[in-house]
Amino acid sequence: MGKIVINCFKKGKWMSRSNSLLGNKAKLTALLAMLPRYMKKNGLKRVKEDLSLMGQYINDIVHGSYKDYNTTGLTLAVAAIIYTISPFDFAPDFIPLGLLDDVSIITWAIAQLNEELEKYKERKEDSGPKDA
């Protein structure tokens, strides 16, 4: 199922939806505000940390605290989150096992964004509070 879902994601509307949100701070902030509720779903437990990391990455870019980002990576992260919170994706969330497609997309997106998110985490750690 994973490969089919990923191919549908790549060919679908998700990246264009993501592109339409980029540059719109209010819409991206609203999207991120919906994420915590979705992360509580039992079927998403194993990707909860990944979703949280992508949300932080997007949030820091939107609010200007992270500027050394890859636009393609940002587009993919936003698209993956849009897909995840959408109730009508490849397998609607309300059917049994309907979150498996979301897990597949998040897992795939994290793999695609690995280098970008590692760089983000490094910079975030480097800019964190310093001991006096």
Phi, psi and omega in degrees: 000326185303312182295321179296314181298314181296318177297319177296320178299311182297324182271351186274196186273357191294318180291322178291324175298318179299312179302325181289339179271333182300136182090353178249092185302319182296316181290321178294321177296319178296319177300313181294330179294334179279339188299315182304323179296320180289327181293343180279349181294135183305321183291348181254006184306319185285348177245012183303313180297321179295317177299317179298316179298315178298320178297317178296318179302309180296314181301315181294326176291313182301320183267007172080007181273351174227115186247344184266061185247163178264123183299322178296320177297317178299316180300315179294317180298315179296316180299317180296322179288319176302314179301314184297319183275349179286125179287343183242080177243207184305312176236104182308140187297338185278352176268155177304138182065019182289352178264355180298324178293323178297316178299318179299315181293316180296315180299316179294315181298318179298319178297319179293327184264006187310306182298316180297316182287329175295316177299317178299312181298319178300312181295322180295317178295319180295328183265003180292177181300137179260144175286142182280000000 
